[in-house]
């Protein structure tokens, strides 16, 4: 699942800052959750820990990607408007400390992304019907494990390795972001392709790392890659307060069964199913010299993606509220 670094840090900073559903989507998730818990003991506890709200916290984990993983100095200043609130000496030190603790703490191949960036995704092949640890693309530090680790810290449990989460404030900030991530299907489902652009099953036989497409980052649909298309959401998505219809849909969402510590596994399986649908009907070119594949999307794909994004953001907001209510009823 390791997504190999192929660019200098200055270029990578811009490329890897892509957020699941973009900053607008993440802020929408936080805003929905804020609205659902408003006036409750849960909301008071959230405010006590964060000193702000979930909308603001939802982008922190991606803003932390602006920290250079070699010097551990924040270098994202002025690049992304949503991070401006964290671009002050005290907040920058907090992001730097998080990255320092979570850069080389996981078992990952040489040249792969810093561990904290790998917390944002898993790459399960679309041939699978459910998320399960041990499949190609999964790890003990993927998005599923990262959500469970964040929840454990918020429940006053020890932080499970390899994660190094220093406080409830840090745990809540990253949880608010990762729940958005796991509902973006390109952060869960992936296709694995041979050089001719033919779909292969990475779990059958010996796995070839060259077949990875990095969560659709290597699949080019015109000027954008497929992952970036799924990240893109209009600013209207983040309106505050959310539209009445969005809140009605969020309140109607049934809770996830079982113990809260296992909810991320269920969400990953659900996103895998959506991701499988998101790859249906796509055709792939042969691999080019930069390990990219040109793709052709089926008719009606844009409308399908827009509807799915809206539904997934609403689910993520509802589930963030449900997790926090379960922890602090």
BELCOR-V159085 format. One record per residue. N is the residue number from 1. RES is the residue in three letters. OMEGA is omega in degrees with one decimal (999 if undefined). Layout:
n:N res:RES omega:OMEGA
n:N res:RES omega:OMEGA
This chain:
n:1 res:UNK omega:-177.1
n:2 res:UNK omega:178.3
n:3 res:UNK omega:-167.8
n:4 res:UNK omega:176.9
n:5 res:UNK omega:-178.6
n:6 res:UNK omega:-175.1
n:7 res:UNK omega:175.4
n:8 res:UNK omega:-173.5
n:9 res:UNK omega:-176.4
n:10 res:UNK omega:177.5
n:11 res:UNK omega:-177.2
n:12 res:UNK omega:-179.1
n:13 res:UNK omega:179.6
n:14 res:UNK omega:-175.8
n:15 res:UNK omega:-173.1
n:16 res:UNK omega:-179.5
n:17 res:UNK omega:178.7
n:18 res:UNK omega:-176.5
n:19 res:UNK omega:175.3
n:20 res:UNK omega:-175.8
n:21 res:UNK omega:178.6
n:22 res:UNK omega:179.6
n:23 res:UNK omega:179.3
n:24 res:UNK omega:178.5
n:25 res:UNK omega:179.7
n:26 res:UNK omega:178.7
n:27 res:UNK omega:175.4
n:28 res:UNK omega:177.6
n:29 res:UNK omega:179.8
n:30 res:UNK omega:-178.9
n:31 res:UNK omega:177.5
n:32 res:UNK omega:179.7
n:33 res:UNK omega:177.1
n:34 res:UNK omega:-178.5
n:35 res:UNK omega:-177.2
n:36 res:UNK omega:-178.1
n:37 res:UNK omega:-175.3
n:38 res:UNK omega:175.7
n:39 res:UNK omega:-177.7
n:40 res:UNK omega:172.9
n:41 res:UNK omega:177.7
n:42 res:UNK omega:-179.2
n:43 res:UNK omega:179.8
n:44 res:UNK omega:178.9
n:45 res:UNK omega:177.3
n:46 res:UNK omega:-179.6
n:47 res:UNK omega:179.7
n:48 res:UNK omega:-177.8
n:49 res:UNK omega:-173.7
n:50 res:UNK omega:-170.4
n:51 res:UNK omega:178.8
n:52 res:UNK omega:180.0
n:53 res:UNK omega:-177.7
n:54 res:UNK omega:176.2
n:55 res:UNK omega:-179.8
n:56 res:UNK omega:-177.6
n:57 res:UNK omega:-169.9
n:58 res:UNK omega:-177.4
n:59 res:UNK omega:-171.8
n:60 res:UNK omega:-175.6
n:61 res:UNK omega:176.2
n:62 res:UNK omega:175.3
n:63 res:UNK omega:178.8
n:64 res:UNK omega:176.0
n:65 res:UNK omega:176.3
n:66 res:UNK omega:177.0
n:67 res:UNK omega:177.5
n:68 res:UNK omega:-175.5
n:69 res:UNK omega:177.0
n:70 res:UNK omega:-179.5
n:71 res:UNK omega:-176.4
n:72 res:UNK omega:174.6
n:73 res:UNK omega:179.8
n:74 res:UNK omega:-178.4
n:75 res:UNK omega:-177.8
n:76 res:UNK omega:-171.8
n:77 res:UNK omega:176.3
n:78 res:UNK omega:-176.1
n:79 res:UNK omega:-174.0
n:80 res:UNK omega:-173.0
n:81 res:UNK omega:-176.5
n:82 res:UNK omega:-178.5
n:83 res:UNK omega:-174.6
n:84 res:UNK omega:-178.1
n:85 res:UNK omega:-179.4
n:86 res:UNK omega:-177.1
n:87 res:UNK omega:174.3
n:88 res:UNK omega:-172.4
n:89 res:UNK omega:-176.9
n:90 res:UNK omega:-178.7
n:91 res:UNK omega:177.6
n:92 res:UNK omega:177.1
n:93 res:UNK omega:178.8
n:94 res:UNK omega:177.3
n:95 res:UNK omega:179.5
n:96 res:UNK omega:179.7
n:97 res:UNK omega:178.4
n:98 res:UNK omega:-179.0
n:99 res:UNK omega:179.5
n:100 res:UNK omega:-179.2
n:101 res:UNK omega:-170.1
n:102 res:UNK omega:178.2
n:103 res:UNK omega:-177.2
n:104 res:UNK omega:-173.6
n:105 res:UNK omega:-177.9
n:106 res:UNK omega:178.7
n:107 res:UNK omega:-176.0
n:108 res:UNK omega:-178.9
n:109 res:UNK omega:176.3
n:110 res:UNK omega:178.3
n:111 res:UNK omega:-180.0
n:112 res:UNK omega:-178.5
n:113 res:UNK omega:173.0
n:114 res:UNK omega:-173.1
n:115 res:UNK omega:-174.9
n:116 res:UNK omega:175.5
n:117 res:UNK omega:178.3
n:118 res:UNK omega:176.7
n:119 res:UNK omega:-170.9
n:120 res:UNK omega:-172.3
n:121 res:UNK omega:164.5
n:122 res:UNK omega:-174.4
n:123 res:UNK omega:-177.5
n:124 res:UNK omega:-179.2
n:125 res:UNK omega:-177.4
n:126 res:UNK omega:174.6
n:127 res:UNK omega:-179.8
n:128 res:UNK omega:179.0
n:129 res:UNK omega:179.9
n:130 res:UNK omega:173.7
n:131 res:UNK omega:174.6
n:132 res:UNK omega:177.6
n:133 res:UNK omega:-178.6
n:134 res:UNK omega:174.1
n:135 res:UNK omega:173.7
n:136 res:UNK omega:-179.6
n:137 res:UNK omega:177.7
n:138 res:UNK omega:177.7
n:139 res:UNK omega:177.5
n:140 res:UNK omega:178.1
n:141 res:UNK omega:177.2
n:142 res:UNK omega:-174.6
n:143 res:UNK omega:-180.0
n:144 res:UNK omega:178.7
n:145 res:UNK omega:-178.0
n:146 res:UNK omega:177.7
n:147 res:UNK omega:179.3
n:148 res:UNK omega:178.8
n:149 res:UNK omega:179.0
n:150 res:UNK omega:178.9
n:151 res:UNK omega:179.5
n:152 res:UNK omega:179.5
n:153 res:UNK omega:179.3
n:154 res:UNK omega:177.6
n:155 res:UNK omega:179.7
n:156 res:UNK omega:174.9
n:157 res:UNK omega:175.7
n:158 res:UNK omega:177.3
n:159 res:UNK omega:-178.5
n:160 res:UNK omega:175.8
n:161 res:UNK omega:8.7
n:162 res:UNK omega:-176.4
n:163 res:UNK omega:176.9
n:164 res:UNK omega:-178.0
n:165 res:UNK omega:-166.2
n:166 res:UNK omega:-173.0
n:167 res:UNK omega:175.6
n:168 res:UNK omega:178.4
n:169 res:UNK omega:178.5
n:170 res:UNK omega:179.7
n:171 res:UNK omega:-178.6
n:172 res:UNK omega:177.3
n:173 res:UNK omega:-177.2
n:174 res:UNK omega:176.8
n:175 res:UNK omega:-179.9
n:176 res:UNK omega:179.1
n:177 res:UNK omega:-174.7
n:178 res:UNK omega:177.1
n:179 res:UNK omega:171.7
n:180 res:UNK omega:-178.9
n:181 res:UNK omega:-173.3
n:182 res:UNK omega:176.9
n:183 res:UNK omega:172.6
n:184 res:UNK omega:-170.9
n:185 res:UNK omega:179.1
n:186 res:UNK omega:173.1
n:187 res:UNK omega:-178.7
n:188 res:UNK omega:-176.0
n:189 res:UNK omega:179.4
n:190 res:UNK omega:170.4
n:191 res:UNK omega:176.5
n:192 res:UNK omega:-171.2
n:193 res:UNK omega:172.8
n:194 res:UNK omega:-176.6
n:195 res:UNK omega:179.5
n:196 res:UNK omega:-178.3
n:197 res:UNK omega:178.6
n:198 res:UNK omega:-179.9
n:199 res:UNK omega:176.2
n:200 res:UNK omega:179.4
n:201 res:UNK omega:-175.7
n:202 res:UNK omega:-178.8
n:203 res:UNK omega:179.4
n:204 res:UNK omega:-178.9
n:205 res:UNK omega:-177.2
n:206 res:UNK omega:-177.4
n:207 res:UNK omega:176.0
n:208 res:UNK omega:-179.0
n:209 res:UNK omega:-179.7
n:210 res:UNK omega:179.4
n:211 res:UNK omega:-180.0
n:212 res:UNK omega:173.0
n:213 res:UNK omega:171.5
n:214 res:UNK omega:177.6
n:215 res:UNK omega:178.7
n:216 res:UNK omega:175.0
n:217 res:UNK omega:-179.7
n:218 res:UNK omega:-178.7
n:219 res:UNK omega:-171.8
n:220 res:UNK omega:175.1
n:221 res:UNK omega:-174.3
n:222 res:UNK omega:-176.1
n:223 res:UNK omega:-177.7
n:224 res:UNK omega:171.0
n:225 res:UNK omega:-174.3
n:226 res:UNK omega:177.7
n:227 res:UNK omega:-179.6
n:228 res:UNK omega:176.9
n:229 res:UNK omega:-180.0
n:230 res:UNK omega:176.0
n:231 res:UNK omega:-170.1
n:232 res:UNK omega:173.9
n:233 res:UNK omega:-178.5
n:234 res:UNK omega:179.3
n:235 res:UNK omega:179.6
n:236 res:UNK omega:179.8
n:237 res:UNK omega:-175.2
n:238 res:UNK omega:-178.0
n:239 res:UNK omega:-179.2
n:240 res:UNK omega:-0.5
n:241 res:UNK omega:179.0
n:242 res:UNK omega:176.9
n:243 res:UNK omega:-178.0
n:244 res:UNK omega:-178.8
n:245 res:UNK omega:178.7
n:246 res:UNK omega:179.9
n:247 res:UNK omega:177.4
n:248 res:UNK omega:178.4
n:249 res:UNK omega:-179.2
n:250 res:UNK omega:-178.8
n:251 res:UNK omega:-178.2
n:252 res:UNK omega:-176.8
n:253 res:UNK omega:179.2
n:254 res:UNK omega:178.5
n:255 res:UNK omega:176.9
n:256 res:UNK omega:-177.3
n:257 res:UNK omega:176.9
n:258 res:UNK omega:-179.0
n:259 res:UNK omega:-176.7
n:260 res:UNK omega:-178.5
n:261 res:UNK omega:-179.0
n:262 res:UNK omega:-176.5
n:263 res:UNK omega:-177.0
n:264 res:UNK omega:177.0
n:265 res:UNK omega:178.7
n:266 res:UNK omega:179.8
n:267 res:UNK omega:178.5
n:268 res:UNK omega:177.8
n:269 res:UNK omega:178.4
n:270 res:UNK omega:180.0
n:271 res:UNK omega:175.7
n:272 res:UNK omega:178.4
n:273 res:UNK omega:177.3
n:274 res:UNK omega:178.7
n:275 res:UNK omega:177.4
n:276 res:UNK omega:175.9
n:277 res:UNK omega:-178.0
n:278 res:UNK omega:177.4
n:279 res:UNK omega:-178.3
n:280 res:UNK omega:174.7
n:281 res:UNK omega:178.9
n:282 res:UNK omega:174.2
n:283 res:UNK omega:-172.9
n:284 res:UNK omega:173.4
n:285 res:UNK omega:169.9
n:286 res:UNK omega:179.5
n:287 res:UNK omega:174.9
n:288 res:UNK omega:-175.7
n:289 res:UNK omega:178.9
n:290 res:UNK omega:-178.7
n:291 res:UNK omega:174.4
n:292 res:UNK omega:176.9
n:293 res:UNK omega:173.0
n:294 res:UNK omega:-177.8
n:295 res:UNK omega:173.0
n:296 res:UNK omega:-178.0
n:297 res:UNK omega:179.8
n:298 res:UNK omega:178.0
n:299 res:UNK omega:177.7
n:300 res:UNK omega:-174.5
n:301 res:UNK omega:-177.6
n:302 res:UNK omega:179.7
n:303 res:UNK omega:176.9
n:304 res:UNK omega:-178.4
n:305 res:UNK omega:-177.9
n:306 res:UNK omega:178.5
n:307 res:UNK omega:-178.5
n:308 res:UNK omega:177.8
n:309 res:UNK omega:-179.0
n:310 res:UNK omega:-179.1
n:311 res:UNK omega:-177.1
n:312 res:UNK omega:176.8
n:313 res:UNK omega:178.7
n:314 res:UNK omega:176.8
n:315 res:UNK omega:-178.2
n:316 res:UNK omega:178.1
n:317 res:UNK omega:179.0
n:318 res:UNK omega:-176.8
n:319 res:UNK omega:173.0
n:320 res:UNK omega:177.2
n:321 res:UNK omega:-179.5
n:322 res:UNK omega:178.5
n:323 res:UNK omega:-176.0
n:324 res:UNK omega:176.7
n:325 res:UNK omega:177.7
n:326 res:UNK omega:-179.6
n:327 res:UNK omega:-178.4
n:328 res:UNK omega:-175.8
n:329 res:UNK omega:999
